[in-house]
């Protein structure tokens, strides 16, 4: 059985558009109960990427034959709207009506018109309910070193005497720019604000790539994905924010390359989606800003001639591109990770076991920590949870539900079965109780509505599958919910013995989060690459890649693990042997 840590922080890796069927559901068994939507966050300009706009124009990549023709001018002449002009390939991104597309297709100067594909962040799930592989987290943090950081040997590169301090003169990523092509960033986060040297928002067309709203309102924030990825790469030493006792009195954590410089390119909207053209445009931006590494925790498309040429151009410019392999658990690596110019990275837990969600296949190059990875999250938007039965001296191991509101309740625990109806709770009480729910019979948000209408002031979901360990569940965002947590099967066994007795539940905000996904694995490799470039500035992408591949810790079959777990110290030693 997998054990849990004492508290858990939660965050969204990728969120689908919300189900609105429960908006403003009121009344029910108990009076004065409101369960429904708060104000919806204003949608991103590209909240529905890939679809037609208000003028009926859909997004395409228009590629022209070589010969000096002005692609942008030709599209304009036919009435189309150019959204990006690429430098590395003879193509433009454009929004076209069907008539304009037809006219371009008949133009002999046009080589091809490609779909501007929709890509997504690489979290463990894109469904409203997200299942994360779970394991123990207690004791994962020593000082500011996370388990993932230590498993890839990063601390052995810049803290050889293991005193918790950066060793003078050792490679720390200093002087190396890493471009994070993702959902943007909490630019004010204490761990990251000194790391950013260049930034651009390709969705809004400005230089303020916040992952949502900079005013701090939780209703206007996106997934937090980019903030989490950036922290894995370059969280600063000694810059801890509000994170709870698990982060040792606010000391915070460190990235794999804690002195690397971050170039932030926001391409993912608040739901974790984007278009291929934004990514290719961002890739060229990374090159223009002198990035040696580009980290892409996104994908889901397919190779086209334009994308193949764009990634090759990035590689040929001297930039190593690293991408997440995907999260469907299959054996076909997602694109662009499968691109021949990109390093594909899968996920393992901190015991070296392949994550169930991690996509493998013949294109997989490496694996890195991607299960329960602790990193930065938009300030005060992460959550941690505790469950304390009155009859026990030790808290129950628990995690907060994603998007459950913070709060504290100390009430009797009531068995509510699967929460499938407004009659599911055995001892309904409009004065308040804590509902105990076995999820799966109805969607989690429906179970929440049903038990709250019966008087529940907080909710405990239990995972009864011993093999799977624990689920981190998610609620639709921007809604009115009671504090809610999930516990594992062992904790559920304890709680089922004390129905009717008081239990204290507390959900608190924090500046960090545990996330799972190949999205978390890829930035570990990006950080290691930054360390290698920091030690050897003249190294080529192929040399850095080969150093990581040749020294990786073998863990199993190549389709599941690639060459194995990336090892920073071993790769640095190998690269030092080059002439």
QUISUL-V350002 format. One line per field, one symbol per residue. ss: DSSP state (~ for helix, > for strand, _ for the rest). phi: phi as a letter, one per 40 degrees, with the letter a starting at -180 (. if undefined). psi: psi as a letter, one per 40 degrees, with the letter a starting at -180 (. if undefined). Layout:
ss = ???
phi = ???
psi = ???
This chain:
ss = _________>______________>>_______>>>>____________________>>>>>>>______~~~~~~~___>>>>>_____>>>>>>_~~~~~~~~____>>>>>>__>>>>____________________>__>_~~~~~__~~~~~__________________>>>>>>__>__________>>>>>>____>___>_______~~~____~~~~~~~~~~__________~~~_____________>>>>>>______>>>~~~~~~~~~~~~~____>>>>_>>_>___~~~~~~~~~~~~___>>>>>__________>______>>>>>>>_____>___________>>>>___>>>>_____>>>>>>>>______>_>>>_>____>>>>>>>>>_________________>>>>>>_____~~~~~~~~~~__>>>>>>>___________>____>>__>>>>>_~~~~~~~______>>>>>>>>>_>>>>__~~~~~~~~~~~~~~~~~~_____~~~~~~~~~~~_>____~~~~___>__~~~~~~~~~___
phi = .ccbccbbbbaccabcdccbcbcfcbggcbcfbbbiccccccccdbcbcgcccccgcbcabbbbccigccccccccccgcbcbabcccbcabcabbcccccccccccccccabbccccbbcbccabcdbbbbcbacbcgcbbgbccccdcccgccccbaccfcgbccdgccbgdgbcbcbcacgaccccdcbccccbaaabcccgbbbccchcccgcccbcccgdccccccccadccgbdbcbgccbffgcgabccbcbccbbbbcbcccbgbabdcccccccccdcccgccbbbbcaihcacbccccccccccccchbcbbacchbcgcbbccccdccccbccbcbbccbgcccdcccbhccccabadabfccacaddgbcbbbbbbcccbcbcccabcccgcccibbbaccbcbfcgcacbcccbcacchabcbbcchcbddccccdccccchcbabbcbccccccgabbcbbdcgbcbcdabbbcccccdccccbdgbcbcbbbbcabbacbbicdccdccccccdccccccbdcccdcccccccccbcccbiccccbgchcdbcccccccccccc
psi = hhiiidiiiiihdhhiiiheeehfhibadiifhhhaiahiihiidfdgieiiaeeehihihhhiiieeihdddddddeeihheihideigiihihiiddddddddeheehdihihgihiiigieieidhhhhhiaheheehhbehidddddeeddedegdefeeihhheiheehehhhhhhaeaigeehdeededheiiihedefafgfigbheeehdeeiaeedddddddddfhihffiaheidefgfedaiiidgeeihhhhhhdhaeefiaidddddddddddddefhehhhhfiaeaiiiddddddddddddeehhhhihdifeeafhhihedeheeihhhiiiaeeehhidehhaieehdiiihehfhhaiihheeiiiiihhideidiiihiiiiheiiiihigiihhhebefeieedhdgiheeiihhhhhiddiiddddddddddeeheihhhhhehddecihhiiiiifihiihiiiiidddddddeefheiihhhhhiiieiihiiiedddddddddddddddddgdeiidddddddddeeihheaidddebeahhhddddddddeei.
